[in-house]
């Protein structure tokens, strides 16, 4: 992990811990889970939002006003909106993707679940998602929640990350290993 990625992960972990503990004390973990899911969908679906949180061109005030408007539009809880406002004030919005990931992991751990990051070549159907979750549950021994992203560059197959384990069944990786094997022969 690069130094800047490590710093970002540390910042995200500190904010996530604070937000999680406040929600836990208030008994609003369900609300936090909903807020995190909504924000994750917004980040995945909006290039403008990703540009807003990453760009140093916007002032603290501009970022704060914009993230408050986004939070209102998404219907996020007041406590989560306040945390986002504080992050904008401290110029820390760039860690939102990591914050979402850490909060999802913390919420899942609290519920006795584990998060699996799944990258698929095409969107998974409900039946495929359920089958994959059941298969992972049998392997891991805990209820598994899937965080699915689509990467058409995989050609086919999946990449599944659960904790520190990674299973890569993508055609792209199989072609790469075949290419390496052919280089060794020749």
MARBA-3410 file (N, C-alpha, C, O; in Angstrom, 1 decimal):
186
0.9,-1.2,0.0,0.0,0.0,0.0,0.9,1.2,0.0,1.9,1.3,0.8 ~ 0.6,2.2,-0.8,1.4,3.4,-0.9,1.2,4.2,0.4,0.2,4.0,1.1 ~ 2.1,5.2,0.6,2.0,6.0,1.8,0.7,6.8,1.8,0.1,6.9,2.9 ~ 0.4,7.4,0.7,-0.8,8.2,0.6,-2.1,7.4,0.8,-3.1,7.9,1.5 ~ -2.1,6.2,0.3,-3.3,5.3,0.5,-3.4,4.9,2.0,-4.5,4.8,2.5
-2.2,4.7,2.6,-2.2,4.3,4.0,-2.7,5.5,4.9,-3.5,5.3,5.8 ~ -2.3,6.7,4.5,-2.8,7.9,5.2,-4.3,8.0,5.1,-5.1,8.3,6.0 ~ -4.8,7.9,3.8,-6.2,8.0,3.6,-7.0,6.9,4.3,-8.1,7.2,4.9 ~ -6.5,5.7,4.4,-7.2,4.6,5.1,-7.2,4.9,6.6,-8.2,4.7,7.3 ~ -6.2,5.5,7.1,-6.1,5.9,8.5,-7.1,7.0,8.9,-7.8,7.0,9.9
-7.2,8.0,8.0,-8.2,9.1,8.2,-9.6,8.5,8.1,-10.4,8.8,9.0 ~ -9.9,7.7,7.1,-11.2,7.1,7.0,-11.6,6.2,8.2,-12.7,6.3,8.6 ~ -10.6,5.5,8.7,-10.9,4.6,9.9,-11.2,5.5,11.1,-12.1,5.1,11.9 ~ -10.5,6.6,11.3,-10.8,7.5,12.4,-12.2,8.1,12.3,-13.0,8.0,13.3 ~ -12.6,8.6,11.2,-13.9,9.1,11.0,-15.0,8.0,11.1,-16.0,8.2,11.7
-14.7,6.9,10.5,-15.7,5.8,10.6,-15.9,5.3,12.0,-17.1,5.1,12.4 ~ -14.9,5.2,12.8,-15.0,4.8,14.2,-15.9,5.8,14.9,-16.7,5.4,15.7 ~ -15.6,7.1,14.7,-16.4,8.1,15.4,-17.9,8.1,15.0,-18.7,8.1,15.9 ~ -18.1,8.0,13.7,-19.5,8.0,13.2,-20.2,6.7,13.7,-21.4,6.7,14.2 ~ -19.5,5.6,13.7,-20.1,4.3,14.1,-20.4,4.3,15.6,-21.5,3.9,16.0
-19.5,4.8,16.4,-19.7,4.8,17.9,-20.9,5.8,18.2,-21.6,5.5,19.1 ~ -21.0,6.9,17.5,-22.1,7.8,17.8,-23.4,7.2,17.4,-24.4,7.3,18.2 ~ -23.4,6.5,16.3,-24.7,5.8,15.9,-25.0,4.7,16.9,-26.2,4.4,17.2 ~ -24.0,4.0,17.3,-24.2,2.9,18.3,-24.8,3.4,19.6,-25.7,2.8,20.2 ~ -24.2,4.5,20.1,-24.7,5.1,21.3,-26.1,5.6,21.2,-26.9,5.5,22.1
-26.5,6.1,20.0,-27.8,6.6,19.8,-28.8,5.5,19.4,-30.0,5.8,19.3 ~ -28.3,4.3,19.2,-29.1,3.2,18.8,-29.7,3.3,17.4,-30.8,2.9,17.0 ~ -28.9,4.0,16.5,-29.3,4.2,15.2,-28.4,3.6,14.1,-28.1,4.1,13.1 ~ -28.0,2.3,14.4,-27.2,1.6,13.4,-27.9,1.3,12.1,-27.3,1.3,11.1 ~ -29.2,1.0,12.2,-30.0,0.8,11.0,-30.0,2.0,10.1,-29.9,1.9,8.9
-30.2,3.1,10.7,-30.2,4.4,10.0,-28.8,4.6,9.3,-28.8,5.1,8.2 ~ -27.8,4.4,10.1,-26.4,4.5,9.6,-26.2,3.6,8.4,-25.6,4.0,7.4 ~ -26.6,2.3,8.5,-26.5,1.4,7.4,-27.2,1.9,6.2,-26.6,1.7,5.1 ~ -28.4,2.4,6.3,-29.1,2.9,5.2,-28.4,4.1,4.6,-28.3,4.2,3.4 ~ -27.9,5.0,5.4,-27.2,6.2,5.0,-25.9,5.8,4.2,-25.7,6.4,3.1
-25.2,4.8,4.7,-24.0,4.4,4.0,-24.3,3.8,2.7,-23.6,4.0,1.7 ~ -25.3,3.0,2.6,-25.7,2.4,1.4,-26.2,3.4,0.3,-25.8,3.3,-0.8 ~ -26.9,4.4,0.8,-27.4,5.5,-0.1,-26.2,6.3,-0.6,-26.1,6.6,-1.8 ~ -25.2,6.6,0.3,-24.1,7.4,-0.1,-23.2,6.6,-1.1,-22.7,7.1,-2.1 ~ -23.1,5.3,-0.8,-22.3,4.4,-1.7,-22.9,4.4,-3.1,-22.1,4.5,-4.1
-24.2,4.3,-3.2,-24.8,4.3,-4.5,-24.6,5.6,-5.2,-24.4,5.7,-6.4 ~ -24.7,6.7,-4.5,-24.5,8.0,-5.1,-23.1,8.2,-5.6,-22.9,8.7,-6.7 ~ -22.1,7.7,-4.8,-20.7,7.8,-5.2,-20.5,7.0,-6.5,-19.8,7.4,-7.4 ~ -21.1,5.8,-6.5,-20.9,4.9,-7.7,-21.6,5.5,-8.9,-21.1,5.3,-10.0 ~ -22.7,6.2,-8.7,-23.5,6.6,-9.9,-23.2,8.0,-10.3,-23.7,8.4,-11.4
-22.4,8.8,-9.6,-22.2,10.2,-10.0,-20.8,10.6,-10.1,-20.1,10.7,-9.1 ~ -20.4,10.8,-11.3,-19.0,11.3,-11.6,-18.8,12.7,-11.0,-17.7,13.1,-10.5 ~ -19.9,13.5,-11.0,-19.8,14.9,-10.4,-19.5,14.8,-8.9,-18.7,15.6,-8.4 ~ -20.2,13.9,-8.2,-20.0,13.8,-6.8,-18.5,13.3,-6.5,-17.9,13.8,-5.6 ~ -18.1,12.4,-7.3,-16.7,11.9,-7.1,-15.7,13.0,-7.4,-14.7,13.1,-6.7
-16.0,13.9,-8.4,-15.1,15.0,-8.7,-15.1,16.0,-7.6,-14.1,16.6,-7.2 ~ -16.3,16.3,-7.0,-16.5,17.2,-5.9,-15.6,16.8,-4.7,-14.9,17.6,-4.1 ~ -15.7,15.5,-4.3,-14.9,15.1,-3.1,-13.4,15.0,-3.4,-12.6,15.1,-2.4 ~ -13.0,14.9,-4.6,-11.6,14.7,-4.9,-10.9,15.9,-5.3,-9.6,16.0,-5.2 ~ -11.6,16.9,-5.8,-10.9,18.1,-6.4,-10.5,19.1,-5.4,-11.3,19.5,-4.5
-9.3,19.6,-5.4,-8.8,20.6,-4.5,-9.3,22.0,-5.0,-9.0,23.0,-4.3 ~ -9.9,22.1,-6.1,-10.3,23.4,-6.7,-11.5,24.0,-5.9,-11.5,25.2,-5.8 ~ -12.3,23.2,-5.3,-13.4,23.7,-4.5,-13.0,24.1,-3.1,-12.2,23.4,-2.5 ~ -13.5,25.2,-2.7,-13.1,25.7,-1.3,-13.8,24.9,-0.3,-14.7,24.1,-0.6 ~ -13.4,25.0,1.0,-14.1,24.3,2.1,-15.6,24.7,2.1,-16.4,23.8,2.3
-15.9,25.9,2.0,-17.3,26.4,2.0,-18.1,25.8,0.8,-19.2,25.4,1.0 ~ -17.5,25.8,-0.4,-18.2,25.2,-1.5,-18.4,23.7,-1.3,-19.5,23.2,-1.6 ~ -17.4,23.0,-0.8,-17.6,21.6,-0.6,-18.6,21.3,0.5,-19.4,20.4,0.4 ~ -18.6,22.1,1.5,-19.5,22.0,2.6,-20.9,22.2,2.2,-21.8,21.4,2.5 ~ -21.2,23.3,1.4,-22.5,23.6,0.9,-23.0,22.5,-0.1,-24.1,22.1,0.0
-22.1,22.0,-0.9,-22.4,21.0,-1.9,-22.8,19.7,-1.2,-23.7,19.0,-1.6 ~ -22.0,19.3,-0.2,-22.2,18.0,0.4,-23.5,18.0,1.3,-24.2,17.0,1.4 ~ -23.7,19.2,1.8,-25.0,19.4,2.6,-26.2,19.3,1.7,-27.2,18.6,2.0 ~ -26.1,19.8,0.5,-27.2,19.7,-0.5,-27.4,18.3,-1.0,-28.5,17.8,-1.1 ~ -26.3,17.6,-1.2,-26.3,16.2,-1.6,-27.0,15.4,-0.5,-27.8,14.5,-0.8
-26.5,15.6,0.8,-27.1,14.9,1.9,-28.6,15.1,2.0,-29.3,14.1,2.3 ~ -29.0,16.3,1.8,-30.5,16.6,1.9,-31.2,15.9,0.8,-32.3,15.3,1.0 ~ -30.6,16.0,-0.4,-31.3,15.3,-1.6,-31.4,13.8,-1.4,-32.3,13.2,-1.9 ~ -30.4,13.2,-0.8,-30.4,11.8,-0.6,-31.2,11.4,0.7,-31.4,10.2,0.8 ~ -31.6,12.4,1.5,-32.3,12.0,2.7,-31.5,11.4,3.8,-32.0,10.5,4.5
-30.2,11.8,3.9,-29.4,11.2,4.9,-29.8,11.8,6.3,-30.3,12.9,6.4 ~ -29.5,11.0,7.3,-29.8,11.4,8.7,-29.0,12.6,9.1,-28.0,12.9,8.5 ~ -29.5,13.4,10.1,-28.8,14.6,10.5,-27.4,14.3,11.1,-26.5,15.1,10.8 ~ -27.3,13.2,11.8,-26.0,13.0,12.4,-24.9,12.6,11.3,-23.8,13.1,11.4 ~ -25.4,11.9,10.3,-24.4,11.5,9.2,-24.1,12.8,8.4,-23.0,13.0,7.9
-25.1,13.6,8.1,-24.9,14.8,7.4,-24.0,15.8,8.2,-23.1,16.4,7.5 ~ -24.1,15.8,9.5,-23.1,16.6,10.3,-21.7,16.1,10.1,-20.8,16.9,10.1 ~ -21.6,14.8,10.1,-20.2,14.2,10.0,-19.6,14.5,8.6,-18.5,14.9,8.5 ~ -20.5,14.5,7.6,-20.0,14.9,6.2,-19.6,16.3,6.2,-18.6,16.7,5.6 ~ -20.4,17.2,6.9,-20.1,18.6,7.0,-18.7,18.9,7.7,-17.9,19.7,7.2
-18.5,18.1,8.7,-17.2,18.2,9.4,-16.1,17.8,8.5,-15.0,18.4,8.5 ~ -16.3,16.7,7.8,-15.3,16.2,6.9,-15.0,17.3,5.8,-13.8,17.5,5.4 ~ -16.0,18.0,5.3,-15.8,19.0,4.3,-15.0,20.2,4.9,-14.1,20.8,4.3 ~ -15.4,20.5,6.2,-14.7,21.6,6.9,-13.2,21.3,7.0,-12.4,22.3,7.0 ~ -12.9,20.1,7.3,-11.5,19.7,7.5,-10.8,19.2,6.2,-9.7,18.8,6.3
-11.5,19.4,5.1,-11.0,19.0,3.8,-10.6,17.5,3.7,-9.6,17.1,3.2 ~ -11.6,16.7,4.2,-11.4,15.2,4.3,-12.4,14.4,3.4,-12.5,13.2,3.6 ~ -13.1,15.1,2.6,-14.1,14.4,1.8,-13.5,13.4,0.8,-14.2,12.5,0.4 ~ -12.3,13.6,0.5,-11.6,12.7,-0.5,-11.6,11.2,0.1,-11.3,10.3,-0.7 ~ -11.8,11.0,1.4,-11.7,9.6,1.9,-13.1,9.0,2.0,-13.3,7.9,2.6
-14.1,9.6,1.4,-15.5,9.1,1.5,-15.6,7.6,1.0,-16.3,6.8,1.6 ~ -15.0,7.3,-0.2,-15.1,5.9,-0.6,-14.5,4.9,0.5,-15.1,3.8,0.7 ~ -13.4,5.2,1.1,-12.8,4.4,2.1,-13.7,4.4,3.4,-13.8,3.4,4.0 ~ -14.3,5.5,3.7,-15.1,5.7,4.9,-16.3,4.7,4.7,-16.7,4.0,5.6 ~ -16.9,4.7,3.5,-18.1,3.9,3.2,-17.7,2.4,3.4,-18.4,1.6,4.0
-16.5,2.0,2.9,-16.0,0.6,3.0,-15.8,0.2,4.5,-16.2,-0.8,4.9 ~ -15.2,1.1,5.2,-14.9,0.8,6.6,-16.2,0.7,7.4,-16.4,-0.2,8.2 ~ -17.1,1.7,7.2,-18.4,1.6,7.9,-19.2,0.4,7.6,-19.8,-0.2,8.5 ~ -19.2,0.0,6.3,-19.9,-1.2,5.9,-19.3,-2.4,6.7,-20.0,-3.3,7.2 ~ -18.0,-2.5,6.8,-17.3,-3.6,7.5,-17.7,-3.6,9.0,-17.9,-4.6,9.5
-17.7,-2.4,9.6,-18.0,-2.3,11.0,-19.4,-2.7,11.3,-19.7,-3.4,12.2 ~ -20.3,-2.2,10.4,-21.8,-2.6,10.6,-22.0,-4.1,10.4,-22.7,-4.7,11.2 ~ -21.3,-4.6,9.4,-21.4,-6.1,9.2,-20.9,-6.9,10.3,-21.5,-7.9,10.8 ~ -19.7,-6.5,10.9,-19.1,-7.2,12.0,-20.1,-7.1,13.2,-20.2,-8.1,14.0 ~ -20.7,-5.9,13.4,-21.6,-5.8,14.5,-22.8,-6.7,14.4,-23.4,-7.2,15.4
-23.3,-7.0,13.2,-24.4,-7.8,12.9,-24.0,-9.3,12.8,-24.8,-10.2,12.5 ~ -22.7,-9.6,12.9,-22.2,-11.0,12.7,-22.1,-11.4,11.3,-22.2,-12.6,10.9 ~ -22.0,-10.4,10.4,-21.9,-10.7,9.0,-20.5,-10.3,8.5,-19.7,-9.8,9.3 ~ -20.2,-10.7,7.3,-18.9,-10.3,6.7,-19.2,-9.7,5.3,-20.1,-10.2,4.6 ~ -18.5,-8.7,4.9,-18.7,-8.1,3.5,-17.8,-8.8,2.5,-16.6,-9.1,2.8
-18.3,-9.1,1.4,-17.5,-9.6,0.3,-17.6,-8.6,-0.9,-18.6,-8.2,-1.3 ~ -16.4,-8.2,-1.4,-16.3,-7.3,-2.5,-16.3,-8.2,-3.7,-15.3,-9.0,-3.9 ~ -17.3,-8.1,-4.6,-17.4,-8.9,-5.8,-17.3,-8.0,-7.0,-18.0,-7.0,-7.1 ~ -16.3,-8.4,-7.9,-16.2,-7.7,-9.2,-16.6,-8.7,-10.2,-16.0,-9.8,-10.4 ~ -17.7,-8.3,-11.0,-18.2,-9.2,-12.0,-18.1,-8.6,-13.4,-18.0,-7.4,-13.5
-18.0,-9.5,-14.4,-18.0,-9.0,-15.8,-19.3,-8.4,-16.3,-19.3,-7.6,-17.1 ~ -20.4,-8.9,-15.7,-21.7,-8.4,-16.0,-22.5,-8.3,-14.7,-22.2,-9.0,-13.7 ~ -23.6,-7.5,-14.7,-24.4,-7.5,-13.5,-25.0,-8.9,-13.1,-25.3,-9.7,-14.0 ~ -25.0,-9.2,-11.8,-25.4,-10.4,-11.3,-27.0,-10.4,-11.1,-27.5,-9.4,-10.7 ~ -27.6,-11.5,-11.5,-29.0,-11.6,-11.2,-29.3,-11.9,-9.7,-28.3,-12.2,-9.0
-30.5,-11.7,-9.3,-30.8,-12.0,-7.9,-30.4,-13.5,-7.5,-29.9,-13.8,-6.5 ~ -30.8,-14.4,-8.4,-30.5,-15.8,-8.2,-29.0,-16.0,-8.1,-28.5,-16.8,-7.3 ~ -28.2,-15.4,-9.0,-26.7,-15.6,-8.9,-26.2,-15.0,-7.7,-25.3,-15.6,-7.0 ~ -26.7,-13.8,-7.3,-26.2,-13.2,-6.0,-26.5,-14.1,-4.8,-25.7,-14.3,-3.9 ~ -27.7,-14.6,-4.8,-28.1,-15.5,-3.7,-27.2,-16.8,-3.6,-26.8,-17.2,-2.5
-27.0,-17.4,-4.8,-26.2,-18.6,-4.9,-24.7,-18.3,-4.4,-24.1,-19.1,-3.7 ~ -24.2,-17.1,-4.8,-22.8,-16.8,-4.4,-22.8,-16.5,-2.9,-21.8,-17.0,-2.3 ~ -23.7,-15.8,-2.4,-23.8,-15.5,-1.0,-23.9,-16.8,-0.2,-23.2,-17.0,0.9 ~ -24.7,-17.8,-0.6,-24.8,-19.0,0.1,-23.5,-19.8,0.0,-23.1,-20.5,1.0 ~ -22.9,-19.8,-1.1,-21.6,-20.5,-1.3,-20.5,-19.9,-0.4,-19.8,-20.7,0.3
-20.5,-18.6,-0.3,-19.5,-18.0,0.5,-19.8,-18.2,2.0,-18.9,-18.3,2.8 ~ -21.1,-18.2,2.4,-21.5,-18.5,3.7,-21.0,-19.9,4.2,-20.6,-20.0,5.3 ~ -21.1,-20.8,3.3,-20.7,-22.2,3.6,-19.2,-22.2,3.8,-18.7,-23.0,4.6 ~ -18.5,-21.4,3.0,-17.0,-21.3,3.1,-16.5,-20.6,4.3,-15.6,-21.0,5.0 ~ -17.2,-19.4,4.6,-16.7,-18.5,5.6,-17.3,-18.8,7.0,-16.7,-18.6,8.0
-18.5,-19.3,7.0,-19.2,-19.7,8.2,-20.0,-18.5,8.8,-20.5,-18.6,9.9 ~ -20.1,-17.4,8.1,-20.9,-16.3,8.6,-21.8,-15.8,7.4,-21.6,-16.2,6.3 ~ -22.8,-15.1,7.8,-23.7,-14.5,6.7,-22.8,-13.5,5.9,-22.1,-12.7,6.5 ~ -23.0,-13.6,4.6,-22.1,-12.8,3.7,-23.0,-11.8,3.0,-24.0,-12.1,2.4 ~ -22.6,-10.5,3.1,-23.3,-9.4,2.3,-22.4,-9.1,1.1,-21.2,-9.0,1.3
-23.0,-9.0,-0.1,-22.2,-8.7,-1.3,-22.2,-7.3,-1.7,-23.2,-6.6,-1.6 ~ -21.0,-6.8,-2.0,-20.8,-5.4,-2.6,-20.3,-5.6,-4.0,-19.1,-5.8,-4.2 ~ -21.3,-5.6,-4.9,-21.0,-6.0,-6.3,-20.7,-4.8,-7.2,-21.4,-3.8,-7.2 ~ -19.6,-4.8,-7.9,-19.3,-3.8,-8.9,-19.1,-4.6,-10.3,-18.7,-5.8,-10.3 ~ -19.3,-3.9,-11.4,-19.2,-4.5,-12.7,-17.9,-3.9,-13.4,-17.7,-2.7,-13.4
-17.1,-4.8,-13.9,-15.9,-4.4,-14.7,-15.9,-5.3,-15.9,-15.5,-6.5,-15.9 ~ -16.3,-4.7,-17.0,-16.5,-5.5,-18.3,-15.1,-6.0,-18.8,-15.1,-6.9,-19.7 ~ -14.0,-5.4,-18.3,-12.7,-5.8,-18.7,-12.3,-7.2,-18.2,-11.3,-7.8,-18.7 ~ -13.1,-7.8,-17.3,-12.8,-9.1,-16.9,-13.2,-10.2,-17.9,-12.7,-11.3,-17.8 ~ -14.0,-9.8,-18.9,-14.4,-10.6,-20.0,-15.5,-11.6,-19.5,-16.6,-11.7,-20.1
-15.2,-12.3,-18.4,-16.2,-13.2,-17.8,-15.7,-13.6,-16.5,-14.5,-13.4,-16.1 ~ -16.5,-14.2,-15.6,-16.1,-14.7,-14.3,-16.2,-13.6,-13.3,-16.8,-12.6,-13.5 ~ -15.6,-13.9,-12.1,-15.7,-13.0,-10.9,-14.4,-12.9,-10.2,-13.5,-13.7,-10.4 ~ -14.2,-11.8,-9.5,-13.2,-11.6,-8.5,-13.9,-11.4,-7.2,-14.7,-10.4,-7.1 ~ -13.6,-12.2,-6.2,-14.3,-12.1,-4.9,-13.3,-11.9,-3.8,-12.3,-12.7,-3.7
-13.5,-10.9,-3.0,-12.6,-10.6,-1.9,-13.4,-10.7,-0.6,-14.3,-9.9,-0.4 ~ -13.0,-11.6,0.3,-13.6,-11.7,1.6,-12.5,-11.6,2.6,-11.7,-12.5,2.7 ~ -12.4,-10.5,3.3,-11.3,-10.2,4.3,-10.0,-10.2,3.5,-9.9,-9.4,2.6 ~ -9.1,-11.1,3.9,-7.8,-11.1,3.2,-7.7,-12.1,2.1,-6.7,-12.3,1.4 ~ -8.8,-12.8,1.9,-8.8,-13.9,0.8,-9.3,-13.3,-0.5,-10.3,-12.5,-0.5
-8.7,-13.7,-1.6,-9.2,-13.3,-2.9,-9.3,-14.5,-3.8,-8.4,-15.3,-3.9 ~ -10.4,-14.6,-4.5,-10.6,-15.7,-5.4,-10.9,-15.0,-6.8,-11.8,-14.2,-6.9 ~ -10.0,-15.3,-7.7,-10.1,-14.7,-9.0,-10.4,-15.8,-10.1,-9.5,-16.6,-10.4 ~ -11.6,-15.8,-10.6,-12.0,-16.8,-11.6,-12.3,-16.1,-12.9,-13.0,-16.6,-13.8 ~ -11.7,-14.8,-13.1,-12.0,-14.1,-14.3,-11.3,-14.7,-15.5,-10.2,-15.2,-15.3
-11.8,-14.5,-16.6,-11.2,-15.0,-17.8,-9.9,-14.2,-18.1,-9.0,-14.7,-18.6 ~ -10.0,-12.9,-17.8,-8.8,-12.0,-17.9,-7.6,-12.6,-17.2,-6.5,-12.7,-17.8 ~ -7.8,-13.0,-16.0,-6.6,-13.6,-15.2,-6.2,-14.9,-15.8,-5.0,-15.3,-15.8 ~ -7.2,-15.7,-16.2,-6.8,-17.0,-16.8,-6.0,-16.8,-18.1,-5.1,-17.6,-18.4 ~ -6.4,-15.9,-18.9,-5.7,-15.6,-20.1,-4.3,-15.1,-19.8,-3.3,-15.4,-20.5
-4.1,-14.2,-18.8,-2.8,-13.7,-18.4,-1.9,-14.9,-17.9,-0.7,-14.9,-18.2 ~ -2.5,-15.8,-17.1,-1.6,-16.9,-16.7,-1.3,-17.9,-17.8,-0.2,-18.4,-17.8 ~ -2.2,-18.0,-18.8,-1.9,-18.8,-20.0,-0.8,-18.2,-20.8,0.1,-18.8,-21.3 ~ -0.8,-16.8,-20.9,0.2,-16.1,-21.6,1.5,-16.2,-20.9,2.6,-16.4,-21.6 ~ 1.6,-16.2,-19.6,2.8,-16.4,-18.9,3.4,-17.8,-19.1,4.6,-18.0,-19.2
2.5,-18.8,-19.1,2.9,-20.2,-19.3,3.5,-20.4,-20.6,4.5,-21.1,-20.8 ~ 2.9,-19.7,-21.6,3.4,-19.8,-23.0,4.8,-19.2,-23.2,5.6,-19.6,-24.0 ~ 5.0,-18.1,-22.4,6.3,-17.4,-22.5,7.4,-18.3,-21.9,8.5,-18.3,-22.4 ~ 7.0,-19.0,-20.8,8.0,-19.9,-20.2,8.4,-21.1,-21.1,9.5,-21.5,-21.1 ~ 7.5,-21.6,-21.9,7.7,-22.7,-22.8,8.6,-22.3,-24.0,9.6,-23.0,-24.3
8.4,-21.1,-24.5,9.1,-20.6,-25.7,10.4,-20.1,-25.4,11.1,-19.6,-26.3
END
